[in-house]
Amino acid sequence: MKHIMFHATLVKTNEIIETEKNKYFKKMKQKSADYDMKISNALKFLEIEGETITDEKAFLILKDFMGDDETIHLFKNVIEKQLTPMNAYRINSFKKTFSKFNEREALLNTFGELESTAKDLFIRPLTKQNSSILRDQEFVSKYMAGYADIADPLALVNLAEIVENLVPEDN
């Protein structure tokens, strides 16, 4: 009976997490050939700019892709690789181009951690630790549940607070 209750709680927890995640991360529609051509052109412009690219130029090249997190992630990697190793830190100064993407990526990572924590909360096998203490001349053994070793319900609450802090005010 306890296992059924844990499973039902896990299913409900996962549904809530997925519902909240879908509020902020819509599935992208199939990309057209025209969109692929825009990506190709943007890559060429980035290549032309090379390591001298600025945040303003990057934004002008990439503004049509804002909201497409996967594509922006790839463009960010391209720009980062173009910068010389001594200038790679400059990618952090591309606030106009990547600040919203960085916030969304942090939010997505937090949702991933929520999902992982929820999964581990109930399906981790119950382990027992033998804790013995010497009382007078007698050993007393005590068994403790091991669920909290990996996941703790409080961890879900803490992650949910992080999500609330990362969610933009306009949502």
N, C-alpha and C positions, 0 to 999 in steps of 0.2 A: 504494500500500500504506500509506504514511504517513497519507494522508487517511482511509482506512478505520479505522486504529488510533485516530486522533484522534476520529472520529465515535463509535466504540464507547466510548471513554473518556468522551466527553461524555454519551452516553446513560446510562452507568453512574453518572456523577457526578450527573446530574439525578435519577436514580432514588433515589439515597441521600439527596439533599437533600429530595426530595418525601416519602420515607418518614419521615425525621426530623421534617419540618414537620407531617405528619399525626398524629404522636404527640401534639402539643400543640394542634393546631387541627383539631378535628372539624368536619365540615360540619353546619350547623344543619338540623334537620328543617323541613319546611314549617310555617309559623306558622299557628295557628288564628285564627278570628274572635275567640275569647275573648282570645287573646294580643294581637291588634290593639286590642281594647277596653281592655285593661290599659295598653297604650302610650298610647292616647288619654287615659285617666284620669290617668296619670302626667304627661303634658304639661300637663294642666289644673292639677294640683297645683303643678307647677313654675312655671306662669304666675302662680298665686295668690301663691306665695312671692316671685316677682319678684327684684329685686336684693338683697333682705335674706336670701336663702337662705343657710343654713349647711351645713357638711359633714354634720352629724348629720341635718338634715332631708332633704337630698338623698339620703343613704344610705337612710333610711326609705322614701322614695318609690321609689327605684330598686333596692332589694335583690332584687326578683323577677327583675330582668334581668341580674344578675351572671352572667358566662359567655357572654352574647350580645354579643360584641364590637362588631358593627355597630350594634346598638341603643344600647349604652352610648356609643359614639362620637358618635352623633347627640344623645343626651341631654347629653353633655358640651358639644357645640357650642351647644345651646340655652341651657344655664346660662351659658356664657361670653358669649353675646350679650346675656343679660339684665343682666349686670353692667355698670355704667357704665364707660366707658373708663378712668377713673381707678382703678376697683376690679377691673379685669379680671385683675390679677395674683392675686386671691384664689382663682381656680380652682386654682392650684398648692397651696393649703393644704387642698384637699379630699382628704386622704390616705385616709380611711376609704372614701370613695365610689370614687375613681379610681386608687388606688395599684396594685392588681392589674391593672386595665385598662392603665395606663401601662406596666407591665412587659411585659404580653403584646403591646402595640403595638410596643415596642422589639424584642421577639423576632421578631415578624412582619416588621418592617422589615429586620432583620438577615437573615432567610431570603430576603427579596426581593433584598437585595444579593448574597447567596450565589448565587441563581439567575441574576442579571444577570452576575455575574463569571464564573460557569461558562459561560454562553452566549458571552461574549466571548472566553473562553480559547482556543477552537479554531476558531471560524468567522470570526474576523477574518482578512482576507486577509494573506498574508505580504507584508510590505513590505520594501523594501531601502533602506537609507540609504547613501549613498556617503560614505565617510570617507577623505579623502586627506591624506597627510602627505608632506612634502618630506624625502626622504632623499638627502643629498648633492645631486645635480642631477636626481634622478628622483622623480616623483610615484608613490606606491604607493597604490592604491585598495583599499578593503576594504568588503565588503558585510556588513551586520549584519541579522539577523532582527528584525522589528518586533512579534512577538507580545506581548512584555512591555510594550509601550507602553501598552496599555489594561488588560490582565489578566495577572496573574502567579499561578502555582500557589500561591505563598506567601500571596497575598491570601485564597485559599480557606481555608487553614489558620488565618490570623488571624481570619477571620470565624467559623470553626467554634469557636475559643476563646471568642469573644464569646458565641456561642450557649450554650456550656457554662456560662458565667458567668451568663447570664440565665435559664437553666432553673431552675425551683424545685427545691429539694432533695427534695420528696416525689414527684417523677416518676421 
